[in-house]
Amino acid sequence: MSSRCFPACCYSAPVCAADDNRRWLMAVKAYLGTTGILFALIGLAHLLRLFVEGHPLSDPGFLVENLALLLVCGGFAAWAGWLLMRSRARPPEG
């Protein structure tokens, strides 16, 4: 995006395209952080459920279901963390 500022009809100060880009990036980072933490907590809950319930070996469906959910949630949490780390390594635009 260009770093030109242009007057806005509804704002008292000029609006910069670079400022809008930074706000959008901060919102995306907040979203990634929030969803990454939520998926990590859900994965942790399924991992704890495997040990607390005490009957995973007698019910193979229970074991498969919880391991699959743990892998999916862990994958999403790792992906969100990777995207956040990748966005921090880039130099700021604008």
N, C-alpha and C positions, 0 to 999 in steps of 0.2 A: 504494500500500500504506500501511497505517497505521504510525505510528512507535511504537506501543505495544510494550512488552517483556512477554514472558510467560515463566514458569519452564518449563524443559525438564526432562524426567525423567532424561535421560542426561548433562546438562551441569552443571558446578558453578556456572556463571554464567548469568544469564537470557539468553535468545536474543531478539534484536530483529528484527522483520520488516524494518526499514530496513537492518540489517546484512546480512541475507540478500539483499536486493535489490542492495546495493552489491557483494557478492561475485559475484552472478550477472552484473551489468553488467561487472565487471572480467574475468570469465571470457569473456564474449562479446567484449569488446575484444581480449583476448589471442588469441582464435580468429580474429577478423577481421584482426588484424595479421599473424598467422602465415600465414593463407591468402593474404592480399594479397601478402606477400613471396614466397611460393612460386609464385603465378601470375605475378608479375613476372619471377622467375628463369626460369621455363619459357618465357615469351614472349621473353625476352632470348636464351635458347638457340636458339629457332627463328629469331630475327632473325640471330644469328651464323651459324647453319647456312646461311642463304641466301647469305651472302658467302663462307664458308669452302669449301663444297663445289664451287663454281665452275661448276656446270652448270645453274643454274635456268632460263636462257632456252631451253636445248635440250630441257628436259622441262617442259611446261606444268603437268602434274599435280603435280610437285614444288613449283613456284612457288605454285600455288593452295593446296595443302595447307599449306604453311608460312605463307603469308600469312593463311589462315583461322585457323590455330592461334594465330598472333601476335595477331590481332584479338580472338579469344575470350579468350585469357589476359590481354591488355591490358585488355579490358573488365571482366573479373572483378577484376583488380588495382585498376583505377580505381574500381570500385564499392565495393570493400572500403575503399579510402582515403577515398572520399566519406562512407561510413557512419561511419568513425572520426572524421573531421573534424566531421561533423554531431553526433556524440555529445559531442564536447568543447565545442561551442558552447552546448549546453544547460546551464541551471543545474542543480546537483545536486538530486536529489529527497530528500525526507525532512525 
